[in-house]
Amino acid sequence: MKWISVEDRLPANSDSVFIWPQVDWDEVEGRFTGEYHSSKFKRGNREHEAGWYAETTDGYRSYMEFINVTHWMPLPEPPTTRRVI
């Protein structure tokens, strides 16, 4: 799989994908999972604006954080599980 520029194409609405964020502070860029929402959406009791989001946690609860993204990539298929006896 290859990274896709957000200028070339966007994923389907609310699909979980790998994202490459554009950070605005002195932290290392890296690959995360995130979602693109083409319109406002609700998660729990909060309403969020359209855009890219990554789910983050503060150790006690998780929340959606708006993030700038330059590239994305579809997630691979999950592994098949075999029961070993």
N, C-alpha and C positions, 0 to 999 in steps of 0.2 A: 504494500500500500504506500501511497505517496501523500505528502502534505498538499492540501488544496488551499489556495489563497482565498480569503473571504471576498476579495475583489473579483474573483473568477466565478465562484459559486458558493451558495449557502446550503447547509444541510436541511432536511425536512424539519418542519416545525416541531420542537421539543424532543428531537432525537438526541440521545446521549452520544457524544463523540469525543475523541481526543482533541484537545485544544492547545495551541501555542500562544500564550498571552503576551501582550505588549505591556511591559510593566513601566510604571511612572516613578519608581523609586529604585534605590540601589540594592536590588535583590536579584538573584540569579533567575533568568527565565527558565522555564521548564515545561514539561508536558504534563497536562492535567486532563481530567475528564470534565466536560461541561455540556451546556445545552444552549441552543439558539432558539429564541422565542420571537416569532414575527409579529406578535401582538401582545397586549397586556395579558397577564396570567396570574392566577392565585395559587399560592402554595401555603397550606395551613390557613392562618387568618390574615396573611399579608398579601397585598396586591403588588405586583412588580411590573415595571415598564418593559416594553419590548427590548430585546438585545441579547447579548451573550452573558451567561451566568455560570459560575462554578459553585458547587456546594462545598462549603467550608465548615469547620467546627472550631469552637473555642474550648473544647474539652468537656463541655457540659451539654451543649445543644448544637445542632447543625443549622445552617442558614444559607440562603442563596446570596451570593455576592456578585454584583455587576462587575464585569471585567472587559477590557479591550482585548480583542483577539485578532491576530494577523493570519493564522492558518488553522486548519482543522483536518481531521482524518477520521473516517469511519472506524468504529470499534471492530476488532476481529470477532469472528464467530466464537461463542463460548466453547470450552472443551467438552468433549463427550465424557460422561462419567460411567465407568464400568464398576460393577460391584465385584470385589475380590473376596473370594471365600477361602 
